[in-house]
Amino acid sequence: MKTLLKKIFPPKIRRKLMDFINNLWCFICRLMPLQNRVLFFTVRANGKLLDNAQAVYDALDCKKVIFARMLPHSTKIKPKIYYYLLTSKVIVTDDYVRYVRFTKLRKNQKLFQIWHACGAFKKFGLDAKSVLTEKEERLSHTQYSAVAVTSESCRKAYAHAFGISEDICLPIGLPRTDMLFTKADELRASIYEKYPEFVGKKIYLFAPTFREKGRQRIEYNPQIDWDSLSKELADDEIFVIRRHPIMNYSLTDNKEYNNIIDLSQDSTLALTAVSDVLITDYSSVIYDACLLDVPTVFYCPDYKEYNRGFYLKFPDDLPGEMVTSGAELLSAIRRTKENPPADRIEEFRNGQMSACDGHSTERAAALIMSWMK
């Protein structure tokens, strides 16, 4: 239909026609029976739920359906999206649902946000620069019935970031963290089974987050001399790279080494579980590490230029040492391996992750089922 309209009408009229058609379809969907069904909506992967939503999906014994499609969404699938959004009693999401900016959910519907990141670390939502206007940002979050957070102390940050009441931000923990309590050994075993050469080695996991300039994502330059690092690594040390999913480029300038390995196709959780030291910067992977008692080195060569902003005092509140020079990185890793800052890790965990105790999925599922009655 969009192709046909493009041939017949100029852009301004075409947009109005598409808006009319969408509004008409939404009106029709609202007339349909509201089904006692849970819709799992995600834009973080194609055709599957990621670990956070999957944990809740598996825990529910009720009618449920998955919509998993990364943006952009074609005109062909938007009617299906609106149908499920407006006829499902409960909607569970781990990211933005852009469609709730344009349509109001029905009176008895519930929208449950199980945000994909733990804690309150770097700023997001209304507190950070975005490609969205402030109005669009607010409309993305105003219809939440509940938001899962990882501790009592995180409620204020999430309420401010989403422009909602603190009462809606519930410290029930994040479902995906449960496996760190119940399946940590299995996660480690999965890596050792796949990479038997890792047995008996010291594993240093480098998991940086993506970078932005203004409102545009840019390639990240880690400012590491990979040749020198490879030569300096001991025979029992392996440097593993796990790129952020948005990073579709090599961090080593496509150079290959025996002791520096890119395993971005593997689970971040499993790699963190098997690591002796995590190296990251502004990534929420630090929360997984602190639950696993894996010490962290914060490698931030662009610390002075990084302007995302933080909810905590950076770097003073971090559970580990920060370095800004690639030449000093390996020394910092080895220091941390030999003398992990156990007290700082425990303090950080208690402040940011106190609601994560291995039972977060149960609490999330119980809340959903209370809405389904």
N, C-alpha and C positions, 0 to 999 in steps of 0.2 A: 504493500500500500504506500509506503514512504516513497518508493521509487516512482510510482505513478503520480503521487502528489507533487513530486519534485519536477516532473515534466510539465505539469499543468499550471501550478501556482508559483508565484514569487515567494521568497523566503518568509516574509512577514505574515502573509496570509497562510502559508503552509504551517507555520508554528501555531497560529491560532486554531487551525483545523485539527492539528494533532492534540493540542490541549483540550479541545472540545471532545474529541474521540476518547481521550484518556479519562476525562471527567465523566463522560457518559458511561464508560465501562465500569468505573469505580462506583457510580450510582447503582448500576445493575448488580454489581458484586455485593453491595450493602443490602440489597433486597433478598439475597440468597441466605439460606439458613447458616447460622454461625456453628461451625462444627467443633466438637470436643476433640480438638487435634492440636498438636504442637508443631509449629513450623520452625525449623532450624535454618536461619538465613545467614549466609556468610559470603563475603566478597574476597576472602583471603586465599581461596584455592578453587580449582575447577573440579567439580564432580565429587568432592569429598569434604568432610569436616576435618579440621585440625584438632589436635589433642584435647584442647579445652572443651569445645563443644561436643566432641565425640564421647568424652567421659560422661557428660550429662545425658546424651542421646542413649548410650548403652544402659544407663541406670533407670530409664523410664520404661514402665510397662503400660503403654497407652498408645493411642493412634498418633503417629508422628510422620513428618515428611521433611525432606531435605531440599533446600535450594542452595547450591554452592556454585557460584559463577563469578569470576573476577570481572571487574569493569574494563571496558564499557559493555553495556548490555544492549543487544540488538533490539530493534523495534518488534521483532517476532516474538521474543520471550517476555516482553514487558506485560502483556495481558495475563500471562501465567503468574508473574510476580504479584501483580495487583490482586488476582484471584486468591492466591494463597494468603497474602497479607490481610485481606479483608474478610476471609472466611475461616481463619484459624483462631481459636480462642486464646492461645498463647503463642507468642513469637519470641524465640531465643536467638540472640545474635552476639557475635564476638567482635564486632566492628560497627562502622556506620551503616545505617539503613537509609539511603538517600531518599527513598520514596516517601518516608513519613514527613518529609519537608513539604510535600505537595498534597497530601491527603490525610485526613483525620481518621484515626482508628475508631472502631465502633465502641460503644459504651462499655460492654462487658469484656473487651479484649485486654490482654496484658502483654506488655513489651518488656522483656528481661534482658538486660545488658550484662553479659559475662565477659567483660573487656579482656583482650588477649594478653595484656601486660600486667605484671604484678606491681605492687607497691606504688609509691608516689615519688618518682625520680625526676625525669625530665618533664618539662611542661608540655601540655597537649590541649586539644580542644580550644576553648575560648581563651586560654592562657598562652597560646602559641600562635605564631604566624601561620596562615593557611591560605590555600587557594580559594577557600570559601569566604563569603562575606560574614560579618558578625550575625546578621539575620539568618543566613543559611546554616551557620554553625549552631545557633540556638534551636532552630527548627528541627535539627537532626536529633536533638536529645530531649525536647520538652515532653514527649509522650512516654518516657520510661516509667514503668511501674516499680521497678527495682533495679539496682546496680550492685553487682557483687564486688566487694573490695577485700583486701587482704589483711587489714587491721583497723582497729578503731581510729588510730591516728591518721589513716589515709582518707577518711570520710570527707573531711573538709576540702582536700585538694580535688577529689573527684566531683564533689558538688559544685565547686567553683568552675572547674574545667567544662562541665556539662551545663552549667547554668540551672541547676536543679536544687531541691531541698536536700539537706544532709540526711533527713529521715528516710529518703529513698535509697541512700547508699548503705548497704547492709554488710557488716563485717563477717561474712560467712566463709571467706577464703576463696581461692581460685581452684576450680575442679581439677585442672591439669596437674596441680602440685601434689595431688594424692599419690600419684605413682612414684614420687620421690620418696615416699614413706613406705610404700608397699612393694615396689618393683625395682628399686635401685640396683639390687644385685642382678636382676634379669637384664636391665639396661646395660650394665657393664659387661655381662656375659655375651650379649648380642654383638658388642663391638669386638671383644676378644675372639669370638667365633669367626667374625668376618675378617678380622685383621690379626691373625695369630702372632704376627711379628711384633705386636705391641706388648705382648706378655713380658713382664719383667722390665719394661722401659718406663721412663718418666715422660708423661704425656703433657705437653703444654698446648692448651687450646686457645687459639686466637679467634675471637668472635666479635669483630667490630660492627657497629651499626652504620646505616647509610648517612650520607651528607646532603645538605641543602644549601643553596645560596639564594638569598631572597626567598622566593617561593618555588624555586626549581630544584629538582634533585640533580646532583652532580656526581661525577666519579670521585671516589675516595682515594687519595694518595697516602698510603701508610707511612711513607718516608722511612722505609727500612731497607738497608743494604742487604739484600737477600743472599748474595754470594758470601759476604762476610759472616752473616748469621749461620749459614749452612756449615761453613768451615769451623766456626766456634762451638757448635753443638757437639757434645760428647757422644760417644758411641751408644750410650744408653738414654739419649734424649731425642725426642721426636716433637717437632713443632707442627701442630695440626691447624689448618685454616678452615673456619666455617663461616662463609660469607652470609650476610643478610640476604634474604630471598630477593630483595630488590636489586642487589648487586649482580648483574648478569655479565660481569667482566672479571678478568684475572687480577688478583692483587699482587702477583709476582711478575707481572709483565710477561706472562706466558712462559716463564722459565720453569724448568722442572728439576727437582732435587730429590735425593733418596730420603732425606730426613726432614724435609718441609713438604707436607702433603695437604692438598686441598680436598677435604671431605665434605663439601657443601651439600652433597646429595644425601648425607646421613642425618639422623635425628640430632638436633642440638642438645636435647635432654640426655640422650644416650652418651654423646661425646662429653658433655659436662660431667656426667656421672663417672666416667672412666678417667677423667683428667686429674693430674696432680696440681696444676695451677691453671686458672682461667685468666686470659689476657683480653680485656675489653676496654671500652671507653665510656660511652653514654648509653649502653644497652641494658635493657631490663633482664638480660640473662644473668645478671649479678644475683638476682633473687633466687633462681634455681641453684646457683652455686652456694649461696649461704645456707639453704636448706640441706644441701648435701655436704656441708662443711668443707667445700673446696675453696681454698684461698684465692683471692683475686688480685691481679696487678692491673692498675688503670693506666693504659698507654694512650696519652692524649697529646699528640704533637701539635694539634691545632686548638689547644685549650683556649688560648687568648682570642681566637677568631670565632669559636663556637658560640653562637648567640641564641640557642634554643631556650635557655633558661631552665632552672631547676627548682623543685619544691624543697629540697634539702640544701644544706650549706655545702657547696662543692668547692674543693675536694675534702674539706675537714670532716664531714660526716660519713665519708666512704669507709667501707670495711677493708681497706687495703692501701698500699702505697701507690702514688701516682708518679709516673715519669713522662717526660715530654720529648726525650731524645731516643731515637732508634738505637744509638750506640750504647745506651745504658740499659736497654730493655732486658737483655739476657741476664745481666748481673742482678737486676731487680727480681726477675723470675726465680733465680736460684736462691736469693735471700729469702723470698717468700716461701719457697719449698722447704727450706731448712728451718725457718722460724715463722710459721703461719700466725697471723694476729688473731688468735682464738677469741680473746675478749672482745675485740672490735667486731668480729663476725657475729658473736652472740648478741651483742648490744644492737647491732643493725637488724638482725633477724627478729628480735623481740619487739623492736619498734615498728618495723615495716611488714612483718609476716606473721604476727601472733595468731591470726585466725586460720592459718594453714597448718592443720594438724593431722592430715590424712583422711578427714571426713568432710571435706568441702563439697564433694559431689553429692553426698547424702543430703546435705542441707539444701543445695540447689534443687535437687530432684524433689525434695519434700515441699519446697515452696511452690514449685510448678504444679505438683499434684494437688496442693491446696486450692489452687486457682481452677483446676479442672473439675472440681466437685460441683 
